[in-house]
């Protein structure tokens, strides 16, 4: 594992931690799932899209070794500055970039949308791409663009870990009344959410605060961008669906694990022939 010349633990600033919700323990849980469900290895290259103040990065510092590479980007400039100052300074193979993108809470004055943002990394750079609570704040056109960029920067056979709020594909009679988002302040029937394209959102004044996607709209995008979903799709406890996470019922969001399809032998031959 990566070693540091400083013995004291990394303590995340509470005001920045509140911006992304939850606790530092979420990072440990995500790393455990990355190891179990994605087969993350200590020397691999990982991209953390929407890395925030480094909850997951801090947990990865005790698992990744000196041959590994961690890259993270986020629209929160203050969070990235903190990570660069406190994490990269101690773990030089952990890198953080500020992505100047519109975010209603952390970068509200920026006009650049996610659907026009190119990931600042070369093709086939990473073994694992992680998005924890990112697509829960983006609409479909942004999700599709990000999936295309994820496929581009992933190595063939590379894996993705992406969380969502997903609307079930085949609602039963009365299903819309049965599914209730269990939010901290109250329970809200999903059929009372506002509609937008193939998604619904909770707050009209800030739709990006919670976006629930139609599963039937999300799944085809994976195939379109050569990403193969590894079933089952794990259900979190945000709704009244019975949680199916192998890590218990304390996992809030739904989760899709996938890998980038490896090129067939024929496609490889055609590629070299065209060269």
Beta strands, then each sheet from edge to edge (+ up, - down):
strand 1: 45-49
strand 2: 69-74
strand 3: 94-98
strand 4: 126-131
strand 5: 154-164
strand 6: 166-167
strand 7: 180-182
strand 8: 187-189
strand 9: 194-196
strand 10: 199-201
strand 11: 211-214
strand 12: 227-234
strand 13: 254-260
sheet 1: 3+ 2+ 1+ 4+ 5+ 13- 12+
sheet 2: 6+ 11+ 10- 9+
sheet 3: 7+ 8-
end
